[in-house]
Amino acid sequence: MNWEMIGWLALATSGLVIVASFFVGRPNTAVAATAADGRQDQHSVHAWLEVAWPVFFIAIMGMLTLKEVMGFPAVLLLATLLTGLVWLVDIFVLKKSRATKSVEPVVVEMARSFFPVILIVFVLRSFLYEPFKIPSESMVPTLVVGDFILVNKFTYGVRLPVLNKKIIDVGLPKRGDVMVFRYPEDPTKDFIKRVVGLPGDKIAYKNKRLVINDQPITTEQLDSQTRVDDRLAFQSYDVIREKLGEKPHISYLDPRAQGVRLGGVREFPNRGNCAYNDDEMTCTVPAGHYFMMGDNRDNSEDSRYWGFVPEDNIVGKAVLVWMNFSAMKRIGTSIE
């Protein structure tokens, strides 16, 4: 489905209706409309505008997001401010000058209806929980493509929406947490990985095994299996149980793949903190940064390739799968 075409069509159609409303139903200077005809025209125009204005508003907000003119949090903030402003202007200015029996403008009616709903969504999404959809297989088997998850926004501190500036300290990421963050190479994109290295940690990845601060992470091979990946290719995996934090998690390793694809390693801030060779990667995590890796180790673009995640890029902690239309049994799965 071409959402961009639908968005432009909705924007153009609703815009034409709104523009036409300024000319329809108004008696011209040559022939004055009767009172009954005038009321009928105005009623008809009002009915069309009741549909056109909400469609126009939603289409604009949708296109701003779709065309990446603004991020969704900024679009949501803009929608909250616009509807709230229209409502307030009507309460303190327009309503006083409007005739008692006159019809409330559709724009005001729309703003009054939309504002409380948008405000609630904005507050919930900005300060409490944000929905997120898993787009890739980098966190298999913990998270699969199609999972809709909830991200706790206050676990790591209360942040200003859009600016993402922390204003209240609550806690810090722990090793082993599954965390959503803004991708360092493109902060408009959200990524999800597991926290492997904390500030000051020395991370080594050798022969597909993690060593943190010179201590090998406890691992246990559970099984080997073959599965079809998102490219419909057969992949063989070793199923590994690791324990990074308080609870163990399952990771997939491809025994045929290199631990680090050296050709995929880019230049990134604090690149000097890392050393690479054919068998091993070592990194010392800078202050205020985190080292992230996917559970599907050999099918994950992570800190091995693009570097460390600054504390300012943190979005929140993934806590729950609330929907997966292709695998209903996953609903309610806690993310560990």
Secondary structure, DSSP 8 states (H G I E B T S, - for coil): --HHHHHHHHHHHHHHHHHHHTTTT---SSS---HHHHHHHHHHHHHHHHHHHHHHHHHHHHHHHHTTSS-HHHHHHHHHHHHHHHHHHIIIIIHHHS-TTS---HHHHHHHHHHHHHHHHHHIIIIIEEEEE--SSTTTTTS-TT-EEEEESSTT-EE-TTT--EEE------TT-EEEEE-TT-TTSEEEEEEEE-TT-EEEEETTEEEETTEE--EEEEEEEEEE-TTS-EEEEEEEEE-SSSS-EEEEE-TTS-SS-GGG----TTGGGEEE-SSEEEEE--TTEEEEE-SBGGG---HHHH--EEGGGEEEEEEEEEE-TT-GGGTT-B--
